[in-house]
Amino acid sequence: MSERNLLEMDNSGSLGKVEIAPEVIEVIAGIAASEVEGVSQMRGNFAAGVVERLGKKNHGKGVKVDLSEEGIKVDVYCVMQFGVSIPTVAQKVQDNIRQALLNMTALEITEVNIHVVGVQFETQKNEVEVEQEI
């Protein structure tokens, strides 16, 4: 690991080295998690919400990456849709993140921890539709 908090890749070629910032891993994991059916949204902090309202999409929202000597640990904070099987969706999120990071960066992840921080109910969408009809 580098002092600048970058992940150095081992490559056998003599062209140079490849470094991947933790933010890149966060973005890949965030997109992979939000692609899974049953995940309503990713949790972010207040600043991320303000930035999104101003028009900039934050794909790394709700993802925390920890680079240590033991390996790479990814924590995902998400809101699930009401009615889905949380263990099944969480397993799909873990598999999708692990596969996406392996395909895009050739990195093996030691842990992918899913934190369900809420449940999104469909009634909120129905209330908005009723208000628009009136």
Buried (B, 14 or more C-beta within 10 A) or exposed (E): EEEEEBBEEEEEEEEEEBEBEBEBBBBBBBBBBBEBEBBBBBBBEEEBEEBEEEEEEBBBBBBBBBBEEEEBBBBBBBBBBEEBEEEEBBEBBBEBBBEBBEEBBEBEBEEBEBEBEEEBEEEEEEEEEEEEEE
